[in-house]
């Protein structure tokens, strides 16, 4: 079963929520170098066992942490949101590593997310 209690491959309508996160510059404490921060962490991916992660119901990419008062928080991202797309790239069948690579690219992260209770 998936987030929406459907079998894989079943067609359904889903309201995707667009969220634009503009990264902020920060200093990496371990290197002292300037880096871009988006203010959230993700978990999941087709290479992960979702049964090991409480709250995950499939192999999608989920928001696991949103830093208070960071760019993602101000943009409206919430813990538990499922990323469907990032900057035009399909996140429904992506490895964790590839998802992180796509999120790290560029200054702006344009997401389409699905949120429980919003269908």
N, C-alpha and C positions, 0 to 999 in steps of 0.2 A: 504494500500500500504506500501511497505517497502522501504529501502534505495535504492534499485535498481528498484523500480517501478514495482514490481511483486506481484502477489497475494500470500498469505501464502500457503506453500506446493508446489509451482511451482519450478521445478528443473531448475537450471541454472549453468553456469560456472562462477567462480569468482576467480580472482587472489588474493590470500591472501599474505600479506606481513609479513614475519617473523621479529620480533623485539625482541632483547634481552636487557633487562634492568638489570644492575647490581646495586643493591641498595648501598647507601653510608651511613655511620654512621653519626649521628648528635645528638645534645643534644636537647631534648624536653624542650622548655622554661617553660612549665607549671609544669613539674615534676623534671627537672634537670637530668633526666636519659638518657642514651644513647639509641637511637632507629635507626632502618633502614629506610631510606627514598628512595622512588623511583622517586619522582619528578613529579607526575601527580595525577589528581583527575578524578573520573568517575561519571557518572550519568546514570540513566535509570535502567532497570530491568523489569522482568515480573510482579512485584508487584507495578510498578509505572505507572502513566498515562502520556504517552509520549507527549500528546497534551499540557501538561503544560510546556514543555521544548522547547524553540525555537531551531529549527534545527534538533530535533529528529523526525524520521519518523516511528519508530516502538519501540518495547519494548526491544531492544538490550541494551548492555552496551557500552556507548560512552565516549570518552575522553573529559572532559569539561575544563580541565586546564593542562597546561604543564609549569612547573617552568623554567624560563630562566636559561640556563647553568647548569641545573640539569641532573641527569642520563638519564631520559626519553628524554629530549631535545637532548642530545648528541647521543642517540640511534636512533633518527629520528622520534619519536612519535609526532603526531600533534593533535591539537584540532579538534574534529569532526571525528577522526578515530573511527571505530566500532570494538570492541574486539570480535573476533569469538571464540578464544580459549586462555586459560591461563594455562601454564604448563600442557598441555594435557587435561584440563577440558573444556568441551563445554560451551561457554558463550552465545549461542544463545537462551537458555531458562533457565535463571538463575535470582534469585532475586538480588536486589541491595546488600543486606546484605551478601549473599553468595559470590557474586563477590568480595566484599571488603575483605572478609576472605581469599579467594584464592590468591588475590594479595598480601596480607600481609605475606603469608607463605614464608619462605625461603629468601635467599640472592639474588637469581636470579629470574626474572620474564620473562619467554619465552612467547611471545604473537604472535598470528596470528591475523592480523587486516585486515579490508577492508577499503579502502579509496575512497571517491567519486572521480570519474574521472579515476580510475584505475580499469578496468574490463577486 
